[in-house]
């Protein structure tokens, strides 16, 4: 976890996406390699959080879909 990033669970997905866009713009605006490195670290944290959330959501959707199919198909 990046020391300047607070608890990500409090942020909505859209807020994380906006942070990623904002940091990406700042990354390309600066020519300071040390600052770019720090921004890259923060971007990695935000991207990983978003990836994790989307993976969990996909898994939930797949589980729900499979349950619905089980109710429709009855094998005697």
N, C-alpha and C positions, 0 to 999 in steps of 0.2 A: 504494500500500500504506500502510495506517495504521501509524504508528511504534510503536504498542503491540502490534501483532499480529505474532506470530512466524510461522515457516514453516507455512503451512496444509497443505502436502503431507503433513505428519506426522500430521495429524488424520484420523480416520475421518469418514464422512458423518454418522453419528449424533452425533458430538461437535460438529460444526459446527452441526447442527440444534439441539442443546442450547444452544450459545452464542447462537444467534439468539433462542431463547426467553428465555434469561436476560437478554440485553441489551434485548429488547423490554419485558420487565417493568420493568426499571430505567428505561427511557426514560419510561414512563408514571407511574412513581413520583416522578420528580423534576419540579420546576417551574422548574429552572434552565435557561434557554434555551441557555446556552453548553455545559452538560453534555449536554443533549439533542442539540445539534449534533454533539458528539464521538461520542456513542453512535450517532447516525445514520450517521456516516462509517464506524464499525466495522461496523455492520449491513450497509451497502452492500458492504463488502469480503467479509464472510462469505456474503452472498446471491449475490454474483457468483461466488465460488468454487464454491458448491453448484450454481449454474446451469451453470457450465462443466463440472463433473464429470458432471452428468446429461445434458448435451448430448453429451459424449464417449461415455457409456455407450449412449445411444440410437443414436448413429451406429454403434457397434460391433455392436449388436444387429441393426440394419438390414443391415449388411454380412454378418453371419453368416447371417441369414435368406435373403438373396439367394443366397448360395453353396449353401445347402441346397436351394433350389428348382432351381438349375441342375443338381444331381445327380439330381433326381427327373424332370425333364423333359428327354428326349433327342429332339432333332429330327434326322431322317435326311435 
